[in-house]
Amino acid sequence: MSICVYDSLPDEAVEIRENVFVKEQGFEKEFDEIDEKAIHLVMFDEHLQKPVATCRIYEGSKPGEFILGRLAVVLECRGMNLGSQLIQKAEEIVRKKGGTFISLHAQCRVKKFYEKLGFCAYGIEDEDEGCPHLWMRKRLINSVAVLGAGAVGSYLIWGISALDDVELGVIAEGERAERIRREGCLINDKVYRPQVWAPKEAKKADLLVVALKYNALLKALPSIKEAVGENTIVMSLMNGVDSEEIIAKEVGEPHVLYSVIKIASHKEKTGFYFNPETTIGIIFGELKTPYDSERVQAVKELLGRTKIHFRETKYIREEVWSKYRLNVCNNLPQAILGAGVGCYRDSVHMKKISDKLKEELEAIALAKGIDMSKVENTSTQRSAVPPSARYSTLQDLDAGRQTEIEMFSGALIRMGKELGIPTPYNEYTYHMIKALEEKNEGVFDYRGGNEEPVMFK
């Protein structure tokens, strides 16, 4: 099969449409003035030596919108996936023209066909020459901005860089921007060179992925707001349970698509490393119906063209809390001990501490109406890691960085106080890790004359 593209209505398209829509389906007003401005696609079967399918596309009235219509396949070639191939070609043309939406006025009887291709119905049914129709739309992601090129951001850069038709940029300013332009991003021993955008340059992005450390979020909010355009989807892959709410207050809730990432990654010198095969990946979804929204479909279509692991869910809040539980229970105790994750397997004491942290978190989740049993079958999936693995909090302490303890146990303690639920294990963990941060800052360095006696009662 081959597909030819025409700037004017070709005779081959006229022949197919007359046979399908006029003679077979009985439409009388088949040709109109839109044919004069539309781009026409015709698929040819070299074996049959004849045109077998056609459609047209043209710019709509809304910014970034294109209308697809008059999709027809000759009778003897139906069921051969030709319509899907033609739509795929139309999407390629729309992407090259910078389109972000494809709308179509579909016959109701073929609604499921278009749904399988990522189109979502909107509005109410109407009639075209007595035939029930409804409007459907597909959202396209042609450009992606990543804020935070660390362990999580690197996973996105690694995956999306493989797409030649998607523009990828990292949001950065000042010395950080110059360093990325100069050195690129070292990921699994390969240097990637995404574009580097200031926040206002990222406004063109269809998808903004926020992959910051939690303690950098508040300072970054003005940049996030500046980077969000009218149709930008915002996904936060940050740890914790409230980054989406914080971002939504700044950019508006309709922009935010809830998501979470499960990845075991680490930094070595200037690069980030992870195992693509064992990484669970990105989980995303809507908080309420419709769960198969056009932006869910758009993200699904984008990631489906990459090697990034992902899945959609209608229990995204529970998935976010499940990741939060994993961080609090497995991330924090090992950070205090300074040992690899094998400590939970090899020490009943470490396992006990982890279990008690888990009990406190689950009590608070239950009080907030979050039923994590809905995701038990999926949340128990784990990335395979060696017993020596050191999760993010211990990595931060090893590197002398501030940890995300405020977002982990700190946030849980605050929620516990609001709900009247005691959190003694989390309070101890919180203060221990804050003390380890102080140790890294030299607070307990008593060399060099700091020998004033300490009196205890």
C-alpha positions in Angstrom: 0.0 0.0 0.0 1.1 3.6 -0.7 -0.4 6.9 0.3 -0.4 10.0 -1.8 -1.1 13.5 -0.6 -2.9 16.1 -2.7 -3.5 19.9 -2.3 -6.6 19.6 -4.4 -9.4 17.0 -4.7 -8.1 14.2 -7.0 -10.4 12.1 -9.2 -9.4 9.0 -7.2 -10.8 10.5 -4.0 -14.0 11.6 -5.9 -14.5 8.0 -7.2 -14.1 6.4 -3.7 -16.4 8.9 -2.0 -19.1 8.6 -4.6 -19.1 4.8 -4.3 -19.1 4.7 -0.5 -21.0 7.7 0.7 -23.4 8.4 -2.2 -24.2 5.1 -3.8 -23.7 2.8 -0.8 -24.8 5.0 2.1 -27.2 7.4 0.4 -25.7 10.7 1.2 -26.6 13.5 -1.3 -24.4 16.4 -0.1 -21.1 14.7 -0.3 -18.9 17.4 -1.9 -18.6 21.0 -0.5 -16.5 24.1 -0.5 -14.2 22.5 2.1 -12.8 20.2 -0.5 -11.2 23.2 -2.2 -9.1 24.1 0.9 -8.5 20.6 2.4 -5.5 18.3 2.1 -6.6 15.0 0.5 -5.1 11.6 1.2 -5.5 8.6 -1.1 -4.3 5.1 -0.5 -3.4 2.9 -3.4 -3.2 -0.9 -3.6 -0.4 -1.8 -6.0 -1.7 -5.4 -6.2 -5.2 -4.4 -7.2 -3.8 -1.4 -9.1 -6.5 0.9 -7.8 -7.2 3.5 -5.1 -8.8 1.9 -2.1 -9.2 4.5 0.7 -9.3 8.3 1.1 -9.8 11.0 3.7 -9.3 14.8 4.0 -7.9 17.1 6.6 -8.1 20.9 7.0 -7.5 23.6 9.7 -10.4 24.1 12.1 -11.5 27.4 13.7 -9.6 26.9 17.0 -5.9 27.3 17.5 -4.0 24.1 16.8 -7.1 22.3 15.6 -7.4 20.2 12.4 -10.6 18.5 11.1 -10.4 15.0 9.7 -13.3 13.8 7.5 -14.6 11.9 4.6 -12.8 8.7 5.6 -13.8 6.0 3.2 -12.6 2.5 2.3 -13.8 0.6 -0.7 -16.1 -2.4 0.2 -13.7 -5.2 -0.9 -10.8 -3.8 1.3 -12.6 -3.3 4.6 -11.3 -5.1 7.7 -7.7 -4.7 6.5 -6.8 -1.9 8.9 -6.6 0.6 6.0 -8.6 3.3 7.8 -6.2 3.2 10.7 -3.2 3.5 8.5 -4.7 6.5 6.7 -5.5 8.2 10.0 -1.9 7.6 11.1 -0.6 9.3 8.0 -3.0 12.2 8.6 -1.7 12.6 12.1 1.8 12.8 10.8 0.8 15.7 8.5 -1.0 17.4 11.4 2.0 17.1 13.7 4.3 18.6 11.0 1.9 21.6 10.8 2.0 22.1 14.5 -1.5 20.8 15.2 -2.4 19.7 18.7 -6.0 18.5 18.2 -7.7 16.4 15.5 -11.5 16.6 15.5 -13.9 14.6 13.4 -17.7 14.3 12.9 -18.1 10.5 13.2 -21.0 8.3 12.3 -22.2 6.9 15.7 -22.0 3.3 14.4 -18.2 3.6 14.1 -17.5 5.3 17.4 -15.6 2.4 18.8 -13.3 2.3 15.8 -12.2 5.9 16.5 -12.0 5.3 20.3 -9.4 2.5 19.6 -7.3 5.1 17.8 -7.4 7.5 20.8 -10.4 9.7 19.9 -12.8 10.8 22.6 -16.4 11.8 22.1 -17.7 15.2 23.3 -21.0 17.1 23.0 -24.3 15.5 22.0 -25.3 13.4 19.1 -26.7 15.2 16.0 -27.7 14.2 12.5 -26.1 14.6 9.1 -28.7 13.9 6.4 -30.6 11.8 8.9 -27.6 9.7 9.9 -26.6 9.9 13.7 -23.2 11.6 14.2 -21.2 12.9 17.1 -18.0 15.0 17.4 -14.8 13.3 18.6 -11.4 14.7 19.2 -7.9 13.4 19.7 -5.2 15.4 21.5 -1.6 15.3 20.1 1.6 15.8 22.1 4.2 17.3 19.8 6.5 18.9 22.4 7.5 17.9 26.0 9.2 20.1 28.6 11.0 18.5 31.6 11.6 20.5 34.7 14.3 18.7 36.7 16.9 16.6 34.9 17.8 14.4 37.8 17.1 10.7 38.3 13.4 10.9 37.3 13.8 13.5 34.6 16.6 11.4 33.0 14.1 8.5 32.5 11.8 10.9 30.5 14.8 12.3 28.5 16.0 8.8 27.7 12.6 7.7 26.5 11.3 10.7 24.6 14.6 11.5 22.9 13.9 8.5 20.6 10.9 10.3 19.0 12.0 12.3 16.0 8.7 14.1 15.7 8.4 15.2 19.3 10.3 18.4 20.4 12.0 17.8 23.8 13.4 20.5 26.1 14.7 20.8 29.6 13.7 23.9 31.5 16.7 25.6 33.0 18.2 29.0 33.6 21.6 30.6 34.3 24.6 28.4 35.0 22.5 25.2 35.0 21.2 26.0 31.5 24.7 26.6 30.3 26.0 23.4 31.8 23.3 21.3 30.1 24.0 23.0 26.8 27.7 22.4 27.2 27.7 18.9 28.7 24.3 17.4 27.8 22.7 14.8 30.1 24.6 11.6 30.8 22.2 8.7 31.1 23.2 5.1 31.3 26.7 6.1 29.8 25.2 7.9 26.9 25.1 11.7 26.5 21.7 13.1 25.5 21.3 16.6 24.2 17.7 17.9 24.7 17.0 21.5 23.9 17.3 23.9 26.9 14.4 26.3 27.4 13.7 29.2 29.7 10.3 28.9 31.3 8.7 31.3 28.8 10.1 29.3 25.9 8.6 26.1 27.3 5.1 27.6 27.1 4.8 26.0 23.7 5.0 22.5 25.2 2.0 20.3 25.1 3.2 18.3 28.1 5.2 19.6 31.1 6.7 17.0 33.4 7.8 18.2 36.8 10.6 16.0 38.2 12.0 18.1 41.0 13.1 17.3 44.5 10.3 18.3 46.9 12.3 21.0 48.6 12.8 22.8 45.3 9.1 22.9 44.4 8.0 26.2 46.1 10.9 28.1 44.6 10.1 26.7 41.1 6.3 27.6 41.2 6.8 30.9 39.3 8.7 29.1 36.5 6.0 26.4 36.3 3.3 29.0 36.0 5.3 30.8 33.3 5.8 27.5 31.4 2.2 26.4 31.3 0.3 27.4 28.1 -3.5 27.3 27.4 -3.4 23.6 26.5 -0.4 22.3 28.5 -0.9 19.0 30.4 1.1 19.0 33.7 2.3 15.8 35.2 4.2 15.8 38.5 6.5 12.8 39.1 7.6 14.1 42.4 7.6 12.1 45.6 4.9 12.7 48.2 1.1 13.2 48.0 0.5 16.9 47.6 2.7 18.2 44.8 -0.2 18.1 42.4 -2.4 20.2 44.7 0.4 22.7 45.2 1.0 23.0 41.4 -2.8 23.1 40.7 -3.2 26.2 42.9 -0.6 27.9 40.7 -1.7 26.9 37.2 -5.3 25.7 37.6 -6.6 22.2 38.3 -7.7 21.4 34.7 -4.0 21.4 33.6 -2.9 18.7 36.1 -2.9 15.0 35.3 -2.1 13.0 38.5 0.8 10.6 38.1 3.6 8.7 39.9 6.8 7.0 38.9 8.4 3.9 40.3 12.0 3.7 39.3 15.2 2.5 41.0 17.9 4.9 39.8 21.1 6.3 41.2 23.7 8.9 40.4 27.4 8.1 39.6 29.6 11.2 39.3 27.8 13.3 36.7 25.4 10.6 35.3 22.2 8.8 36.2 21.7 5.1 35.8 18.7 2.8 35.8 17.7 -0.6 34.4 15.1 0.0 31.7 13.9 -3.6 31.7 13.1 -3.8 35.5 11.8 -0.2 35.9 8.1 -0.3 36.7 7.7 3.2 35.2 5.0 5.8 35.1 1.4 5.4 36.4 -1.1 8.1 35.6 -4.9 8.7 35.4 -7.8 11.0 36.1 -9.2 11.5 39.6 -12.7 11.1 38.3 -14.6 10.2 35.2 -14.1 10.1 32.3 -11.0 8.0 33.1 -10.3 7.6 29.4 -10.1 11.4 28.8 -8.4 12.8 25.8 -5.4 13.8 27.8 -5.0 10.3 29.2 -5.3 9.0 25.7 -2.7 11.6 24.5 -0.1 10.6 27.1 -0.8 7.0 26.5 -0.2 7.4 22.8 3.0 9.4 23.4 4.5 6.9 25.9 3.4 4.0 23.8 5.7 5.1 21.0 8.7 5.0 23.4 10.4 2.3 25.6 9.2 4.0 28.7 7.1 1.6 30.9 3.7 3.0 31.8 0.1 2.2 32.6 -3.1 4.1 33.1 -5.4 3.6 36.1 -8.6 4.9 37.6 -7.1 4.6 41.1 -4.4 7.1 40.7 -4.8 8.7 44.1 -4.4 5.3 45.7 -1.3 4.6 43.5 0.2 7.9 44.6 -0.3 7.0 48.3 1.0 3.5 47.6 4.3 5.0 46.3 4.3 7.3 49.4 4.0 4.3 51.6 6.9 2.7 49.8 9.0 5.7 50.4 8.2 6.2 54.1 8.5 2.5 55.0 11.5 1.5 52.9 13.3 4.7 52.1 13.7 6.2 55.6 14.8 3.4 58.0 17.7 2.4 55.8 18.8 6.0 55.6 19.1 6.1 59.4 21.0 2.9 59.5 23.2 3.7 56.5 22.7 0.3 55.0 21.4 -1.2 51.7 17.9 -2.4 51.3 18.9 -5.9 52.2 18.6 -4.7 55.8 14.8 -5.3 55.7 15.4 -8.9 54.7 18.2 -9.6 57.1 17.1 -7.8 60.2 13.9 -8.4 62.1 14.4 -5.1 63.9 14.6 -3.1 60.6 11.5 -5.0 59.3 9.7 -4.1 62.6 10.4 -0.4 62.2 9.3 -0.5 58.6 6.1 -2.2 59.5 5.3 0.3 62.3 5.8 3.2 59.9 3.5 1.5 57.5 0.8 1.1 60.1 0.8 4.8 60.9 0.6 5.8 57.2 -2.2 3.4 56.4 -4.2 4.6 59.4 -4.0 8.2 58.1 -4.8 7.1 54.6 -7.9 5.2 55.8 -9.1 8.3 57.8 -8.7 10.3 54.5 -10.9 7.9 52.6 -8.0 6.4 50.6 -8.4 2.6 50.2 -5.0 1.3 49.1 -6.4 -2.2 48.9 -7.7 -1.2 45.5 -4.1 -1.2 44.2 -2.6 -4.0 46.2 -2.2 -6.3 43.2 -0.3 -3.6 41.3 1.5 -1.8 44.1 3.2 -4.9 45.3 5.1 -5.1 42.0 8.7 -4.1 42.6 11.7 -3.3 40.6 14.5 -5.8 41.1 17.3 -4.2 43.1 20.4 -5.6 44.7 20.6 -5.7 48.5 23.2 -3.0 48.4 20.8 -0.5 46.8 20.5 2.8 48.5 17.2 4.7 48.0 16.9 8.5 47.5 17.0 9.6 51.1 20.2 7.7 51.8 21.7 8.9 48.5 20.9 12.5 49.6 22.6 12.0 52.9 25.6 10.3 51.3 26.0 13.3 49.0 25.5 15.8 51.8 22.3 17.1 50.3 19.0 18.1 52.0 16.6 15.2 52.0 12.9 15.1 51.3 12.0 14.2 54.9 9.6 17.1 55.2 7.5 15.6 52.5 7.8 12.1 53.8 7.4 11.8 57.6 7.0 15.6 58.1 3.8 15.7 56.0 2.6 12.5 57.6 3.1 13.9 61.1 1.1 17.1 60.2 -1.7 15.0 58.7 -1.7 12.8 61.8 -2.1 15.9 64.1 -5.0 17.2 62.0 -6.8 13.8 62.2 -5.9 13.0 65.8 -3.8 10.0 64.8 -0.5 9.4 66.7 2.6 8.9 64.7 5.4 8.1 67.1 7.5 6.1 64.7 7.4 8.8 62.1 8.2 11.5 64.6 11.3 9.6 65.7 12.3 9.0 62.1 11.8 12.6 61.2 14.0 13.9 63.9 16.7 11.3 63.3 17.0 12.3 59.7 16.9 16.0 60.5 19.8 15.3 62.9 21.7 13.4 60.2 21.3 16.5 58.0 22.7 18.6 60.8 25.6 16.2 61.1 26.3 16.7 57.4 26.3 20.4 58.0 29.0 20.1 60.6 26.8 20.8 63.6 28.3 17.9 65.6 31.9 18.6 64.6 33.6 19.3 68.0 37.1 19.6 66.7 38.9 22.9 66.6 38.1 24.3 70.0 34.4 23.6 70.2 34.8 21.8 73.6 32.4 23.6 75.9 31.1 21.0 78.4 27.6 19.7 78.0 25.6 19.4 81.2 22.8 16.8 81.5 20.1 16.6 84.2 
